[in-house]
Amino acid sequence: MTDVATPERLEQVQAYYGARLRSSADLRTDACTTAESPAPRLAAALARVHPEVLERYYGCGLVAPEAIEGATILDLGSGAGRDAYTLAQLVGEGGRVIGVDATREQLAVARRHLEWHRERFGYARGNVAFVEHDLDHLATLPLEAGSVDVAVSNCVFNLLRDKGAAFRQVHRLLRAGGEFYFSDVYADRRLPRALLDDPELVGECLAGALYWNDFLALARAAGFGDPRLVTSRRLGIRDDRIAARLAPARFYAATWRLFKLEGLEPACEDYGQAVRYHGGIPGAEALVHLDGHHPFEAGKIVPVCGNSWRMLAETRLARWFSCFGDTTRHYGIFAGCGTSLPFAESGGEAPAAGACC
């Protein structure tokens, strides 16, 4: 489970993303690219981001969770600012986005367009700030514990040396009921240690990919009980030489959401609880997804496990739901709470096996 990469990894990452890559077209695999088509509201927000910022994007997912108007968002590994400027529109002028990155060339691009985006969004004051900081040292990031509503990250945690420490620090920075909503690259097995410091494989977001079961263990140990898989897809490696070095390992891009809720149970327990979505979340007015297994249609009462109930009743999502029941009576475990490989082999839908409930 331990990533034994050397301290030189930061310099490798800075060189790869600051000097070697000039645009996403320079990548050798599709690990640091996004295949999902954005929903109309998100697509409209992306269309208002500066072209130079869009060109320097190296993410693997869409990290724009629902119902974030007015929220304080922490974007870890913000790069040239694509996600930060997109989220700045979704939180509104009353919200705040803090982008954190260690690569000066990327930050220079992001900061160059701060005023351009403020004017484009029609804000009287800017709501985005960028901080240069090594994510392997989040403990020294100048933010107070419990000051963040939502943390996001897009294909960055695989680059870190101590992922367990990073998860713990994100948990510390989040408010109670807050959320870490992030995309990253994962492997179906633990990779040989000899690959962990290869500059090219690190830069392509593959050498640092966690074995998915190790990720679950690290997230839970940091205090994030019951990680929820939102989307996943199998990655392709276009470079035959890189593919041969990594074979037979398989790689996946996946988006997870981790809630800061104390006492979440390790399995999907049935207490006879249910929820009803009122509808109306911007961009998800008629249908909203908690994760890949939990769609909620407006007006429909849906049975849920105790953990899902809490994720809706004790977070920013509560205002959009009616939550029925309590935990006074237990009916056993929901069927389908498994431990098999959770990722999709094709497309964006997670398989039925391993469903929460």
HELIX and SHEET records of a PDB file:
HELIX    1   1 ARG A    9  ALA A   15  1                                   7    
HELIX    2   2 TYR A   16  ARG A   20  3                                   5    
HELIX    3   3 SER A   24  ASP A   26  5                                   3    
HELIX    4   4 PRO A   40  LEU A   46  1                                   7    
HELIX    5   5 PRO A   51  GLU A   55  1                                   5    
HELIX    6   6 ARG A   82  VAL A   91  1                                  10    
HELIX    7   7 ARG A  104  ARG A  112  1                                   9    
HELIX    8   8 LEU A  114  PHE A  121  1                                   8    
HELIX    9   9 LEU A  135  THR A  140  5                                   6    
HELIX   10  10 PHE A  157  LEU A  159  5                                   3    
HELIX   11  11 LYS A  163  LEU A  173  1                                  11    
HELIX   12  12 ARG A  193  LEU A  195  5                                   3    
HELIX   13  13 PRO A  199  GLY A  203  1                                   5    
HELIX   14  14 TRP A  212  ALA A  221  1                                  10    
HELIX   15  15 ASP A  240  LEU A  246  1                                   7    
HELIX   16  16 GLY A  306  ALA A  313  1                                   8    
HELIX   17  17 ARG A  316  TRP A  320  5                                   5    
SHEET    1   A 6 VAL A 128  GLU A 132  0                                        
SHEET    2   A 6 ARG A  96  ASP A 101  1                                        
SHEET    3   A 6 THR A  72  LEU A  76  1                                        
SHEET    4   A 6 VAL A 148  ASN A 154  1                                        
SHEET    5   A 6 LEU A 174  ALA A 187  1                                        
SHEET    6   A 6 LEU A 210  TYR A 211  1                                        
SHEET    1   B 7 VAL A 128  GLU A 132  0                                        
SHEET    2   B 7 ARG A  96  ASP A 101  1                                        
SHEET    3   B 7 THR A  72  LEU A  76  1                                        
SHEET    4   B 7 VAL A 148  ASN A 154  1                                        
SHEET    5   B 7 LEU A 174  ALA A 187  1                                        
SHEET    6   B 7 PHE A 251  PHE A 259 -1                                        
SHEET    7   B 7 ARG A 228  ARG A 234 -1                                        
SHEET    1   C 3 ILE A 301  VAL A 304  0                                        
SHEET    2   C 3 GLN A 273  TYR A 277 -1                                        
SHEET    3   C 3 PHE A 321  PHE A 324 -1                                        
SHEET    1   D 2 LEU A 287  HIS A 289  0                                        
SHEET    2   D 2 PRO A 295  GLU A 297 -1                                        
END                                                                             
